[in-house]
Amino acid sequence: MKRRLALVLTALFLSPLAAGAQEPTMSFFVTSANPGKGGDLGGLTGADAYCKTLATASGSTGKTWRAYLSTDSENAKDRIGAGPWHNAKGEKIAGDVVSLHSDGNNITKQTALNEKGEIIPGRGDNPNRHDILTGSKVDGSAAPETCGNWTMGGAEGAAMVGHSDRTGLDNSAAAKSWNSSHSTRGGCSIAAFKTTGGDGLFYCFAAGS
């Protein structure tokens, strides 16, 4: 009897749920890492593919993933479907595009998780990685700073970023914005992104299944 109980407990401990497997409803996450070339994500096509790769590796399949990134010909808000969206723990981020871009969304340091269900380090952490690439204005439309439509990864260009932890240097609306806080400086390399508190991460949304 004791041996059987031990086997049951072992099976539970090693099960996907006990190991922190992602909710099948996951439809939003922050990338756990940059693909490797800073702001050069291979354009929107490359960024979308990276979202899918990370989602699949985390166990989430059967969804169409889109990077929340704007270019001079496409708005981030128009790329991500209709919602609703949930993070890797099943927590609701927003019900639709309008609520996502309102003060009523549920993006915080505790809910803006990566595809593994991990919190992104923010202001006060070392390192701070809260600058999330968006190239977007507060309403989800395109900003001028997009690292050359996500094809530049060197000393030139800049990108508009948001703060995944909704925290900045002050209490201004920009400092608390998840998608449009400030522009990067010093180019579009990962080294440049680090100088303002970033690591070249970006948001991924499931646009459909």
C-alpha positions as CSV (number, residue, x, y, z in Angstrom):
1,M,0.0,0.0,0.0
2,K,2.8,2.4,0.9
3,R,4.6,1.6,-2.4
4,R,1.4,2.3,-4.4
5,L,0.9,5.6,-2.6
6,A,4.5,6.5,-3.3
7,L,4.0,5.8,-7.0
8,V,0.9,7.9,-7.1
9,L,2.6,10.8,-5.4
10,T,5.5,10.5,-7.8
11,A,3.3,10.5,-10.8
12,L,1.5,13.6,-9.5
13,F,4.7,15.4,-8.9
14,L,6.0,14.6,-12.4
15,S,2.8,15.4,-14.1
16,P,2.6,18.4,-16.5
17,L,0.4,20.3,-14.1
18,A,2.8,19.8,-11.2
19,A,5.7,20.8,-13.4
20,G,4.1,24.1,-14.3
21,A,2.8,23.2,-17.7
22,Q,1.1,26.1,-19.4
23,E,-2.7,26.4,-19.6
24,P,-4.1,25.3,-22.9
25,T,-5.9,28.6,-23.0
26,M,-2.7,30.6,-23.2
27,S,-3.1,33.3,-25.9
28,F,-0.7,36.0,-24.7
29,F,2.9,36.0,-23.5
30,V,6.1,38.1,-23.5
31,T,9.0,36.4,-25.3
32,S,11.4,34.9,-22.8
33,A,14.3,36.0,-25.0
34,N,15.2,38.0,-28.1
35,P,15.8,35.9,-31.3
36,G,19.4,37.1,-31.2
37,K,19.6,40.1,-33.6
38,G,18.1,42.9,-31.5
39,G,15.6,44.9,-33.5
40,D,16.2,42.8,-36.6
41,L,13.4,40.3,-36.1
42,G,13.1,39.4,-39.7
43,G,10.3,41.8,-40.1
44,L,6.8,41.0,-39.0
45,T,7.0,37.6,-40.6
46,G,10.0,36.6,-38.6
47,A,8.6,38.0,-35.4
48,D,5.4,36.0,-35.9
49,A,7.3,32.8,-36.6
50,Y,9.3,33.3,-33.4
51,C,6.1,33.7,-31.4
52,K,4.9,30.4,-32.8
53,T,8.2,28.7,-32.1
54,L,8.2,29.7,-28.4
55,A,4.5,28.9,-28.0
56,T,5.0,25.4,-29.5
57,A,8.0,24.8,-27.3
58,S,5.9,25.6,-24.3
59,G,3.2,23.1,-25.3
60,S,0.7,25.5,-26.8
61,T,-0.3,24.4,-30.3
62,G,-3.2,24.9,-32.7
63,K,-3.1,28.7,-32.6
64,T,-2.1,31.5,-35.0
65,W,0.4,33.7,-33.2
66,R,1.1,37.3,-34.0
67,A,3.8,39.7,-32.6
68,Y,2.4,42.9,-31.1
69,L,4.5,45.1,-33.4
70,S,3.7,48.0,-35.7
71,T,5.4,49.0,-38.9
72,D,4.9,51.9,-41.2
73,S,2.2,49.9,-43.1
74,E,0.6,47.9,-40.3
75,N,-0.7,48.6,-36.8
76,A,-0.1,46.2,-33.9
77,K,-3.7,46.5,-32.8
78,D,-4.9,45.2,-36.1
79,R,-2.7,42.1,-36.1
80,I,-3.8,40.3,-32.9
81,G,-7.3,39.1,-33.5
82,A,-10.4,39.9,-31.4
83,G,-9.5,38.4,-28.1
84,P,-10.0,37.5,-25.3
85,W,-6.4,36.8,-24.3
86,H,-5.1,34.8,-21.3
87,N,-1.5,34.4,-20.0
88,A,0.3,31.1,-19.3
89,K,-1.5,30.7,-16.0
90,G,-4.9,31.2,-17.5
91,E,-5.3,34.7,-16.2
92,K,-7.3,37.0,-18.4
93,I,-5.4,39.9,-19.9
94,A,-8.1,41.6,-21.8
95,G,-11.4,40.7,-23.4
96,D,-11.0,42.6,-26.7
97,V,-8.9,45.1,-28.5
98,V,-10.7,48.1,-27.0
99,S,-10.2,46.9,-23.4
100,L,-6.6,45.9,-24.1
101,H,-5.9,49.5,-25.0
102,S,-7.8,50.9,-22.1
103,D,-6.9,51.4,-18.4
104,G,-9.1,48.4,-17.7
105,N,-6.6,45.8,-19.1
106,N,-4.9,43.3,-16.7
107,I,-1.3,43.7,-17.8
108,T,0.9,44.0,-14.8
109,K,4.3,42.7,-13.7
110,Q,2.5,39.7,-12.2
111,T,0.5,38.9,-15.3
112,A,2.7,39.8,-18.2
113,L,4.4,36.4,-18.1
114,N,6.6,34.8,-20.7
115,E,5.6,31.6,-22.5
116,K,7.1,29.5,-19.6
117,G,4.9,31.3,-17.0
118,E,7.7,33.3,-15.6
119,I,7.6,37.0,-14.5
120,I,9.7,39.4,-16.6
121,P,12.1,41.3,-14.3
122,G,11.2,45.0,-14.0
123,R,12.2,48.2,-12.5
124,G,14.2,47.5,-9.3
125,D,15.3,44.1,-10.5
126,N,18.8,43.3,-11.8
127,P,18.7,43.1,-14.7
128,N,15.7,45.2,-15.6
129,R,14.1,43.7,-18.8
130,H,10.7,45.6,-18.8
131,D,11.2,47.6,-22.0
132,I,9.1,45.6,-24.5
133,L,9.4,46.3,-28.2
134,T,6.2,47.5,-29.8
135,G,6.8,50.3,-32.3
136,S,3.4,51.6,-31.3
137,K,1.5,54.4,-29.8
138,V,-0.8,54.1,-26.8
139,D,-3.8,53.2,-29.1
140,G,-1.9,50.5,-30.8
141,S,-1.3,52.4,-34.0
142,A,2.2,52.7,-35.5
143,A,4.8,55.0,-34.0
144,P,7.8,56.3,-36.1
145,E,10.3,54.2,-34.2
146,T,10.3,50.6,-35.4
147,C,13.9,49.7,-36.0
148,G,13.4,50.0,-39.7
149,N,10.2,47.9,-39.6
150,W,12.1,45.3,-37.5
151,T,14.9,44.8,-39.9
152,M,17.7,46.8,-38.1
153,G,19.8,45.3,-35.4
154,G,22.9,47.6,-35.3
155,A,23.9,51.1,-34.2
156,E,21.2,52.8,-36.2
157,G,17.5,53.3,-35.6
158,A,15.3,53.1,-32.5
159,A,12.2,51.4,-31.3
160,M,9.2,52.5,-29.2
161,V,8.8,50.3,-26.2
162,G,6.3,49.8,-23.4
163,H,6.8,48.8,-19.8
164,S,5.6,45.3,-19.0
165,D,5.6,46.1,-15.3
166,R,3.7,49.4,-15.8
167,T,6.5,51.2,-13.8
168,G,8.9,53.9,-14.8
169,L,10.9,56.8,-13.5
170,D,7.8,58.7,-12.5
171,N,4.0,58.4,-12.2
172,S,3.3,59.7,-15.7
173,A,0.9,57.9,-18.0
174,A,3.8,57.1,-20.4
175,A,5.9,55.5,-17.6
176,K,2.9,53.2,-16.8
177,S,2.1,52.3,-20.4
178,W,2.5,48.7,-21.3
179,N,2.9,49.5,-25.0
180,S,4.2,53.0,-25.5
181,S,6.5,54.4,-22.8
182,H,9.5,55.8,-24.6
183,S,12.0,55.2,-27.5
184,T,15.2,53.3,-27.2
185,R,18.5,55.0,-27.7
186,G,21.8,54.2,-29.2
187,G,20.5,51.9,-32.0
188,C,18.7,48.7,-32.3
189,S,21.2,46.2,-30.9
190,I,20.5,44.2,-27.8
191,A,23.4,46.1,-26.1
192,A,21.6,49.4,-26.9
193,F,18.3,48.0,-25.6
194,K,19.9,47.1,-22.3
195,T,20.9,50.7,-21.6
196,T,17.2,51.8,-21.1
197,G,16.1,48.6,-19.3
198,G,15.3,46.2,-22.0
199,D,16.4,43.0,-23.7
200,G,14.7,43.0,-27.0
201,L,11.6,41.2,-25.8
202,F,8.2,41.6,-27.4
203,Y,4.5,40.6,-26.9
204,C,2.9,37.7,-28.6
205,F,-0.9,37.3,-29.0
206,A,-3.0,34.4,-30.4
207,A,-5.0,35.9,-33.3
208,G,-7.1,32.8,-33.8
209,S,-7.1,29.0,-33.6
